[in-house]
Structure formats: C-alpha cells, structure tokens
Amino acid sequence: MHIDTYTRRLYALVAMKKIKKTKENRLPVSTRALIARINRRLAKRDEKLLTIRGKWRLSEGSYAIINVRFNRHIASHVDLENTGRKEGVLQPYEFLAKD
C-alpha cells in the first residue's frame, strides 16, 4: 500500500476514534512533505529550509535555514524531525519516514 493511502486511512480511523493514538499507530510523514510544512511555517518569518548539495554538504550538513530577505545564514546541520516538532508542524502521533 502506498504511504499516502495508508496515512489517509489511518487519519480517518484516528478521527473516528476507532483506534487509539499509540506509539505503534504513529503516522509516517515523507521528507518532502515535512520540508514543505517547515517552509510554510518559516515563510512567515522570511526564512527558508534548503537542501545542501555538493561539496558543502560535508561542512554544512544536509539541510540549512536561511533568511531570504537578507540572504543570511541562520542555521546549519538542521535535523528535520526536531525542527518540525519545534515549529509545531509535526504532531506527536507523526514521525519522519525514512526514504
């Protein structure tokens, strides 16, 4: 079953309270979806989460946050799951699916 189909069905069951929110019933969120959620939240502060590519990946990590208005580096070595939880876009019953 495709991950999005599974997620939609599980969301529906949780909403109808047919299953309890437990650790085993946590919903997967893809990396792409989490990056989109984080970027929507950061856009309110003129910030953006970027995927680092090339030789800079070793020194800067896989992800970085920049301020798009001033083109200023805010953070490097960003952990997606922790940032998602801190920004409030990743719920306690969700987890980052390993691609």
QUIPEDA-V742865 format. One line per field, one symbol per residue. ss: DSSP state (H for helix, E for strand, L for the rest). A space follows every 10 residues. Layout:
ss=???
This chain:
ss=LLHHHHHHHH HHHHHLLLLL LLHHHLEEEL HHHHHHHHHH HHHHHLEEEE ELLLLHHHHH LLEEEEELLL LEEEEELLLH HHHHHHHLLL LLLEEELLL
